Each structure stands twice: as C-alpha cells, then as structure tokens.
C-alpha cells in the first residue's frame, strides 16, 4: 500500500491528540438530563469534525432521545464495498468523583496515558476510526464507500437506535460495520478481534414489608425485615460453586467445542491476568470452566445495586436490588424472565410482597471469524502491531451489533484499542496513547486491505 496516508497520520498526531482532548472536555453524560446541552455540543463537535475531513451530507439527525451524527464519503461508486463506521459520543457518569486523581472532564496526560471520562469508552476509539478515514480521504482516497453512524445513547442501552435504523434503512445500506467499541487488548502489544458478545437481561426486584419504616426494638422479632428476605433470595441464586440455580437456566446455553476450548486456553486471560486487573484476592465461579470461558462463553448473574435502610435503628419498609444477567447465544431473555419470576414466587415468604421489573434484554451473538472483512482486519492488525491478533469472546454486550444484524442485515467487525486496565465506567478512565496511535495505523491498513 501507499505510505501517504500513514505519513499523513504521523504528521497530524499532535493535532489529533489535541482534538481528542477538546472532545473529552465535553461532559456528554447521556443518562443525566442536566447534560442535554453537552450531548448536543458533542454532536455538533463531531459533525464539524466530519465536515472538516471531507465527509458529505453530514447531518445531526434527531431520534426520540439523543441525536445520531451521520456523514458519508462515497469515493468508490456503486460497485465498491460500503463500510458503516460505528461510534458513540456519550459517556458514563464519572461518579464517585472523590476516586479520581484528576478532574474527569479536564484531560490530563500521565505516563503516556490520557486520563478523562470517555477517553477509552469510546471517544478515543471513535476518533481512531474518524482520523483513519481522514488520512485516507486527504491523501487521495480509495475505491471504497464509508458511512458514519455516531450515536449518543450507547451508555443507556442504545434506547432509540433500532427505531432510527428502521427509519433510515436505505440511507444506511452497507456491506458491514466497523465497530471499535469491542476493545479489551490484554496488553499494549497484543491486538485483538472480538468474535462473540454476550447478551443480557436486566431486572429490578423490590421487596416490601411493613407500610413504613419501623422501630427495630418495638417490632424486631415480629416483623420480617425486607433486607433479610432480599439477601436470602440473592444468596439462593448461586450454589457454592458459582452456578446459577434458576431451573432451566443453562438448558439452551450454547456449549463451545473442544477446538474453541483449546483456543481460549491459549489466550493470556488466565487466573493471574484477572487477579492482576481486578485487585481481588481470589477468583470465583464455575470451577469446571476456564476464566476466559466464564467471562465470554458462560452465562452469569450479578447483583449490580442493592438499596435498603437508613442510618437509624429501624426495619426498612422496602429493599431493592438490580440484577444483570449476561446471556450466551441461544439463551432467551424472556425465558430468564419467566425463570426468575417463578423463583421469586416460589421462595419469597408470605411476610412480604414483591415486584419484579424486567428492564432490558438482548441475545448473545457470534460472528464469522473467516469473513473477508475480518480477515482484512486480522492482516491489518498484524501489520501495525507486528503480531498476530488474538480472537476473543468479550463478556459485555453492544446493542448496536445486534441491531445492525437484525435491522440492517449486516455483520460487524469488532476490534478496539483499549486496554484491560483503562477503567472504562470506573474512576481514572484512561487511554494509552501509543496504542491509540498504532490503532489508527491499523485502521488505515484495514481500509487498504478491503480493496486489495
């Protein structure tokens, strides 16, 4: 390939970094209505960036929620491949602020890491794709068509994305999607391609006891405490080995074969890796499965929030918890809903009432590791990092991947240049800048590989 686009990347690295810092200063927190103006500002910033790099028909397109930024560069004509570049400009809340070493929306570079909320998830990854396309367009282009879909609701479940895809199916018509939100390189030297994402099912369970909080001295011993009831229900959802106890939970879970088991065993995601990156004293979970299988190929249940009681000596009226099930291909969120409901019906005592809300869902997905776009990415990553990429299953989910498949009929090539210690969603989120730069180089190679 011509090295012109790579030279352009090198010549503009400082500007790209400064632009990212500028973008990160916008606190585009999607779940908080107080940041609506920031969401709009981030969308305008991205639209201006697309226009500056030479994209056409750039629009900030409304949805029932936050807008989608769209742009296109149709340099290849009707017969050329069309790539839909996905990204999101919204971020999670930075709370708790006390745990940050620097202000979350005042980016700071320490030891070649750029610290800010959204640096890794996913403003840095979004701009890696955008900058790679800029390098190609500004140095003469390729026989390739590129469309951008940059959403503002990924961190709240891409709530209105599917409706948007349905409305604009013709405009978004593409051969496949490039998605750099599936990061998780084990280290800065080992590139990664994700081929499987878990789905999910979210629930909120509230246990109600007395009509109001009661004095624990006057009523303790005659009124059952909702905290105790909810704690027992939660404890009963796992056995001592970490298996989920809901009857039928594993019946449809797709089991990996011996070949894939051997591949996962060869990855660097061993016990030591997870202990190092989590800071936990020991691992937990199904002992018959490798750690890499437990997070990528096995379904799980986690309590992600527990709310009950006040700092006073009283039996609370209610106790609530939020549950996050991660599901693997062939499992149905509706099945889990029925299983969970039956479990609570069976095990909740008559001393309380309960309310179980089914909040969100999506199935797991496995992509084709041998498709031409994936093989192009494999070659590009090897060229940029001088190492064969690993193929991994990722335990999280990305709503857009499933929606693109079901609504647009296209698969996604899933990669990313975040590291496992980048702390996305946590305090002190960071982006390793040398890896980010290599990632942009890899993406330039990728676009060239597509038209070889």
FENFENTA-V507903 format. One record per backbone hydrogen bond with DSSP energy under -0.5 kcal/mol. CO is the residue of the C=O (numbers start at 1). NH is the residue of the N-H. E is the energy in kcal/mol with one decimal. If there is no record, write none. Layout:
BEGIN
[[CO	NH	E] [CO	NH	E]]
END
This chain:
BEGIN
[[3	7	-2.5] [4	8	-2.3] [5	9	-2.2] [6	10	-2.4] [7	11	-2.8] [8	12	-1.3] [9	12	-0.6] [10	13	-1.0] [12	16	-2.8] [13	17	-2.5] [14	18	-2.4] [15	19	-2.7] [16	20	-2.3] [17	21	-2.2] [18	22	-2.2] [19	23	-2.6] [20	24	-2.6] [21	25	-1.0] [22	25	-0.5] [23	26	-1.3] [25	27	-0.7] [26	28	-2.2] [27	29	-2.3] [28	30	-0.7] [28	91	-2.6] [29	32	-0.8] [31	33	-0.7] [32	35	-2.5] [33	36	-1.6] [35	39	-2.3] [36	40	-2.3] [37	41	-2.0] [38	42	-2.6] [39	43	-2.2] [40	44	-2.2] [41	45	-2.4] [42	46	-2.2] [43	47	-2.4] [44	48	-2.4] [45	49	-1.9] [46	50	-2.6] [47	51	-2.3] [48	52	-2.3] [49	53	-1.6] [50	54	-0.7] [50	55	-2.3] [51	54	-1.0] [56	72	-2.1] [59	61	-0.8] [59	70	-2.9] [61	68	-2.8] [68	61	-3.3] [68	70	-0.6] [69	150	-2.4] [70	59	-2.7] [71	148	-3.2] [72	56	-4.0] [73	75	-1.2] [73	146	-2.7] [77	80	-1.3] [81	145	-2.7] [82	175	-2.6] [82	176	-1.2] [83	85	-0.8] [83	147	-2.9] [84	86	-0.6] [84	178	-2.0] [85	149	-2.9] [86	180	-0.7] [87	151	-2.4] [91	30	-1.2] [96	99	-1.5] [97	100	-1.7] [103	106	-1.8] [104	117	-2.5] [108	110	-0.5] [108	115	-3.2] [110	113	-1.5] [112	433	-2.3] [113	110	-2.6] [113	115	-0.7] [114	116	-0.5] [114	431	-1.3] [115	108	-1.7] [116	119	-1.7] [118	123	-1.8] [118	124	-1.0] [119	124	-0.7] [120	122	-0.6] [122	126	-2.9] [123	127	-2.4] [124	128	-1.5] [125	129	-1.5] [126	130	-2.3] [127	131	-3.1] [128	132	-1.8] [129	133	-2.2] [130	134	-2.3] [131	135	-2.4] [132	136	-1.5] [133	137	-2.9] [134	138	-2.9] [136	139	-0.7] [136	141	-2.9] [137	140	-1.3] [142	144	-2.6] [144	75	-1.2] [145	83	-2.9] [146	73	-3.1] [147	85	-3.7] [148	71	-1.1] [149	87	-1.6] [149	151	-0.6] [150	69	-2.9] [151	89	-2.6] [151	90	-0.6] [153	156	-1.4] [153	158	-2.8] [153	159	-0.6] [154	157	-1.7] [158	161	-1.4] [158	162	-0.6] [160	164	-1.6] [161	165	-2.8] [162	166	-2.4] [163	167	-2.1] [164	168	-1.9] [166	169	-0.9] [168	172	-2.1] [170	173	-1.2] [176	84	-2.5] [177	179	-0.6] [177	413	-3.3] [178	86	-2.7] [179	182	-0.5] [179	415	-2.1] [181	183	-0.5] [185	420	-1.3] [187	190	-1.2] [189	191	-0.7] [191	390	-2.4] [193	392	-2.5] [194	414	-0.6] [195	367	-3.2] [196	394	-3.0] [197	365	-2.6] [199	327	-1.5] [200	362	-2.0] [201	325	-2.9] [202	359	-2.9] [202	360	-0.9] [203	323	-2.8] [204	357	-3.2] [205	321	-2.2] [206	208	-0.5] [206	355	-2.0] [207	319	-2.0] [208	353	-2.6] [214	315	-3.3] [215	219	-2.2] [216	220	-0.9] [219	222	-2.3] [219	223	-1.7] [223	221	-0.5] [225	228	-0.6] [225	229	-1.9] [226	230	-2.7] [227	231	-2.5] [228	232	-2.1] [229	233	-2.3] [230	234	-2.6] [231	235	-2.6] [232	236	-1.9] [234	237	-1.6] [235	238	-1.0] [237	245	-2.1] [239	242	-1.7] [243	239	-2.0] [246	249	-2.2] [248	251	-1.1] [250	253	-0.7] [257	261	-2.3] [258	262	-2.2] [259	263	-1.9] [260	264	-2.7] [261	265	-2.1] [262	266	-1.0] [263	266	-0.5] [264	267	-1.0] [268	270	-1.7] [270	274	-2.0] [271	275	-2.3] [272	276	-2.4] [273	277	-2.2] [274	278	-1.6] [275	279	-2.2] [286	289	-1.7] [290	294	-2.5] [291	295	-1.8] [292	296	-1.1] [293	297	-2.6] [293	298	-1.0] [300	326	-2.0] [302	304	-0.6] [302	324	-3.2] [305	322	-2.3] [307	320	-2.9] [310	312	-2.7] [312	314	-2.2] [313	216	-1.9] [314	316	-0.6] [315	214	-2.5] [316	226	-0.7] [317	209	-3.2] [318	309	-0.7] [319	207	-3.2] [320	307	-3.2] [321	205	-2.7] [322	304	-2.3] [322	305	-1.1] [323	203	-2.1] [323	325	-0.5] [324	302	-2.0] [325	201	-2.0] [325	327	-0.5] [326	300	-2.0] [327	199	-3.3] [328	331	-2.1] [329	254	-1.9] [332	336	-1.9] [333	337	-2.3] [334	338	-2.2] [335	339	-2.7] [336	340	-3.0] [337	341	-2.4] [338	342	-2.3] [339	343	-2.0] [340	344	-2.4] [341	345	-2.6] [342	346	-2.3] [343	347	-2.3] [344	348	-2.7] [349	352	-1.4] [353	208	-2.9] [355	206	-2.4] [355	357	-0.6] [357	204	-2.2] [357	359	-0.7] [360	202	-2.7] [362	200	-2.8] [365	197	-2.2] [367	369	-0.6] [368	371	-1.0] [371	375	-2.5] [372	376	-2.2] [373	377	-2.1] [374	378	-2.6] [375	379	-2.2] [376	380	-2.2] [377	381	-2.7] [378	382	-1.9] [379	383	-2.1] [380	384	-2.4] [381	385	-2.8] [382	386	-1.6] [390	193	-2.7] [390	392	-0.5] [392	195	-2.0] [392	196	-0.8] [394	198	-1.0] [396	198	-1.4] [398	401	-1.1] [398	402	-1.0] [399	403	-2.2] [400	404	-3.1] [401	405	-1.6] [402	406	-2.8] [403	407	-3.0] [403	408	-0.8] [404	408	-0.9] [404	409	-0.8] [404	410	-1.9] [411	177	-2.4] [412	414	-0.6] [413	179	-2.7] [413	415	-0.6] [414	194	-2.5] [415	182	-1.5] [418	184	-1.3] [418	185	-2.8] [419	422	-2.0] [422	430	-2.2] [423	426	-1.9] [426	429	-0.6] [429	116	-1.8] [431	114	-2.9] [431	433	-0.9] [432	436	-2.1] [433	437	-2.4] [434	438	-2.0] [435	439	-2.3] [436	440	-1.9] [437	441	-1.9] [438	442	-2.6] [439	443	-2.1] [440	444	-2.0] [441	445	-2.3] [442	446	-2.4] [443	447	-2.3] [444	448	-1.7] [445	449	-2.7] [446	450	-1.8] [447	451	-0.6] [448	451	-0.9] [449	452	-1.3]]
END
